[in-house]
Amino acid sequence: MTPGTTPTDDALLSAAREGDRGALEALLERHQRRVFRFGLRMCGEEESAKDVLQETLLAAARGIRDFRGASSVSTWLYSIARSFCVKARRTSKFAPEQVGSIEGSPGAVEVADARRSPEADAAGKQIEAALRDAIRALDPIYRETLVLRDVEGLPAPQVAEVLGISVEAVKSRLHRARLAVRERVAPALGIAAETVAPTAPAPQTCPDVLQMFSRKLEGEISGDVCAEMERHVQSCDACRTRCDSLRATLALCSRSGDEPVPPRVERSVREALRKVLDAGP
């Protein structure tokens, strides 16, 4: 690796497979935030997310020589993390139905702005809580799909690889998850009650704009159908409000993926990793 340049994942991976401990530690440190975030959203508790992160990095360190890069490093790590998330959910006290305020909880979506008024900050915290509760309330198979695609930003084919399902199945789960989260978050965004529920009354001429909008984001509808939908949305206040609420919900999901690993967790995981590396093969 050239001094002064930031090594790529491939460069670090190649060096790590050759026994370069520094490259291995750098590679795992580069990806630890996303593994922790995934564990936090799937397990719902910081301690469980710490365990997922630690077990994932230890498994990756032990198996680095056998990983040949058929998939990206992030896909490989997400796949490992997912297996530990499944184990953690089986033993965790956390359940999707247990939803409540996340004010002050680890991993909360940071939307507060120091320049905003106290009233605006309070409203922002309500939106944070609504989004986090909506994601937590999803069935795990829908939650993991939405987290990987809309929070972590993986493309659908990569999500499919992590989950071991088809791209079509990913998109089907994703559309359902997006609409479910949007329905729970919309009231916190100030969307009128009559436009929140997918079954809310609407003119018979209105298409299913929420499903179409989600499919548009995944490139599943043609340009002509997309243009027709856009024309309808521009002329229909109710459908425009529905689409705006889904767009706002997905923007919140995207912005919620920036939490760092808490220092306490990072220290604990680093210590465990170094013990394993010090012990050798």
Residue, then its C-alpha position, 0 to 999 in steps of 0.5 A: m500500500t502506498p504511504g499517504t493514501t487511503p487503502t481500499d477494502d480490497a487492498l486491506l483484505s489482501a494484506a489481511r489474508e497475508g497476515d498483516r494484523g494492522a490491515l485486518e484491524a483497519l478493515l474491521e474498524r472501517h466497517q464496525r459502525r454499520v455492523f453496530r447500527f444494524g445490530l442495534r436496529m435488529c436487536g433493539e438494545e445496545e448490549s445486544a448490538k455490542d454482542v453482535l458487533q463483537e461476535t461479527l468482528l471476531a468471526a471475520a478475524r478468524g475467517i479472513r483467510d478463507f474469505r476470497g472476496a466473492s462478495s464485498v466486505s460489507t456484504w460479508l460482514y452484514s451476512i455474519a452479523r445477521s446470523f448473530c442478530v437471529k441468535a440475539r433475538r431468540t434470547s433477548k427480552f426485546a420484542p417488536e411489540q414493545v414500542g415506546s419513547i426513544e428519547g435518550s436511548p442509544g441509537a436515536v435518530e439525531v434530527a435536533d438542531a441547536r438553532r431550532s426553538p425548544e418547540a421545534d426540538a420537541a417536535g423533532k424528538q417526537i418524529e425520532a420516536a415515531l420512526r424508531d418505534a415504527i421500525r421496531a414494530l416491523d416483523p424481523i424479515y421486513r425490518e432487516t430489509l428496510v434497515l439494509r436498503d433504506v437506512e444503510g443504503l445497500p442496493a437491492p441486489q446486495v440486500a438480497e445477497v445478505l438475506g439469501i433471497s431473490v431481488e424480487a423478494v427483497k423489493s416485495r418486502l421492502h414495499r410493505a415495510r416502507l408503507a407500514v413505517r410511513e403509516r406510523v410516522a405520518p401523524a408525527l409529520g403532521i399528516a392529516a389522519e384521513t390520508v395516513a391509512p392506506t385504506a383511507p377513502a379516496p376517489q375511485t380514479c386514484p391509483d395506489v400511489l404509495q406502492m407505485f412511488s416505492r416501486k418507482l424508487e426501485g426502477e420497477i415501473s416504466g417511464d410512461v407509467c411514472a409520468e402518468m403517476e406524476r401527472h395524477v399526483q400533481s392534480c390530486d392533493a390527497c395523493r400528493t400528501r401521501c407521496d410527500s409523507l413517504r418521501a419524508t419517511l424515507a429521508l428520515c430513514s436515510r438520515s438515521g444511519d449516522e450514529p457512531v459506535p459508543p466509546r464504551v462499546e468500541r473499547s470493549v470490542r477492540e479489547a476482545l478482538r486484540k485478545v483473539l489476535d494476540a492468541g494467534p491461529 
